[in-house]
Amino acid sequence: MPVPFLDLKAQYRSIKSEIDPAIQAVIDSCAFALGPAVEKFERDFAAYCGTKYCIGVSDGTAALELAMRAYDIGAGEEVITVANSFFASAEAISLAGATPILVDCNEDDALIDVTKIEVAITKKTKAIIPVHLYGQCADMDAINAIAAQHNLIVIEDACQAHGSGYKGKRAGSIGHCGAFSFYPGKNLGAYGEGGGVTTNDESVALKIRMLRDHGMREKYKHSVIGKNDRLDGIQGAVLGTKLPHLEAWNTKRRAHADLYRKLLGNHPKIKLFKTHADRVHNYHLFAIRVPNRDAVQQQLKDKGIATGIHYPIPIHLQEAYAGKWQKGDFPVAERMADELLSLPMFAEMNTEMVEEVIKYLTYIVK
Ligand SMILES: Cc1ncc(COP(=O)(O)O)c(C=O)c1O
């Protein structure tokens, strides 16, 4: 039985009767850019995350960039994030005009190593962007405490953390603001690109609303230089229709993860990442560490099991930042990059699929 990495068609089939009319309603209304469906989704997603505001934007990278710009973070200033993340965590800092400063991740949970943050702080530091990687929240109490002491803004990179929790709070409500991606493969995914910023800060929400729409406060009155980072009406309708399903989907993902953990927990060569009892993991990704990763991935592929690597090259070794960092700067992230393997994970998979993955994985890795 082949097992895909994720199956967006299966999800669509399960909600087609709700999605199709919601999309049709936007087409009928011709409210294609922002509009009522986006406004409703913004209200609903803010309520879901436990924040006062959500501002829909074009994608997760724009969410991060506009969040920084809303706090007037830019040229000559530094923002700290983690070396083991999707490239956009750092790219957005560069796009805002600031300088990304990377720190290493923890060996046990792959999240930002909070003990490395304080030494990275300089007079130019303005913000920390912890990444809730794979869907597990970073150590936010420690990060918020460091930020408070040094007067820094905390922007959660919640692009993989829809519905994830930390000590009773939802991702996106723990720092000053949260940045979400609604890329199709996310736990809450659009049918195209999408993003959003969550915050309790009214002035920041207002500023992001302006920045995403050419700096306009009112039509054709441009108060600041913004750009076009609006969320499409159709994406607002899709996201608004999917949101009520998110909890159930995340619960199913957790059940699959529990089975993976049960069946792989005692394996001598496969390492699982630590999950923290005070956090709710949404299992956007189920990443493990295996020796000879590339060979293992190929052999799984030969058996019809699709996997991913998140991420094969840490941010500091990406060509785009050539000359800024060197190999050896973030050894944990580098070691991990060679061993990471993300197993199939999506709500619609079933127990047999998880067992199929485990059967071949444990046959290949002995
Ligand atoms: C951790 C992280 N940050 C930022 C982003 C950027 O989001 P987008 O692709 O929607 O711009 C992603 C998306 O994959 C992500 O996983």
The ligand as an SDF file (V2000), in Angstrom:
LIG
                    3D

 16 16  0  0  0  0  0  0  0  0999 V2000
    8.4680   28.0260    9.9910 C   0  0  0  0  0  0  0  0  0  0  0  0
    7.9790   28.7550    8.7820 C   0  0  0  0  0  0  0  0  0  0  0  0
    8.1520   30.0940    8.7010 N   0  0  0  0  0  0  0  0  0  0  0  0
    7.7160   30.7950    7.6500 C   0  0  0  0  0  0  0  0  0  0  0  0
    7.0710   30.1870    6.5950 C   0  0  0  0  0  0  0  0  0  0  0  0
    6.6670   31.0170    5.4000 C   0  0  0  0  0  0  0  0  0  0  0  0
    5.3270   30.8940    5.0670 O   0  0  0  0  0  0  0  0  0  0  0  0
    4.8530   31.0940    3.5210 P   0  0  0  0  0  0  0  0  0  0  0  0
    5.3940   29.9500    2.7470 O   0  0  0  0  0  0  0  0  0  0  0  0
    3.3660   31.0820    3.6110 O   0  0  0  0  0  0  0  0  0  0  0  0
    5.3780   32.4020    3.0800 O   0  0  0  0  0  0  0  0  0  0  0  0
    6.8570   28.8060    6.6350 C   0  0  0  0  0  0  0  0  0  0  0  0
    6.1630   28.1230    5.5220 C   0  0  0  0  0  0  0  0  0  0  0  0
    6.4220   27.0230    5.1550 O   0  0  0  0  0  0  0  0  0  0  0  0
    7.3270   28.0740    7.7480 C   0  0  0  0  0  0  0  0  0  0  0  0
    7.1730   26.7420    7.8220 O   0  0  0  0  0  0  0  0  0  0  0  0
  1  2  1  0
  2  3  1  0
  2 15  2  0
  3  4  2  0
  4  5  1  0
  5  6  1  0
  5 12  2  0
  6  7  1  0
  7  8  1  0
  8  9  2  0
  8 10  1  0
  8 11  1  0
 12 13  1  0
 12 15  1  0
 13 14  2  0
 15 16  1  0
M  END
$$$$
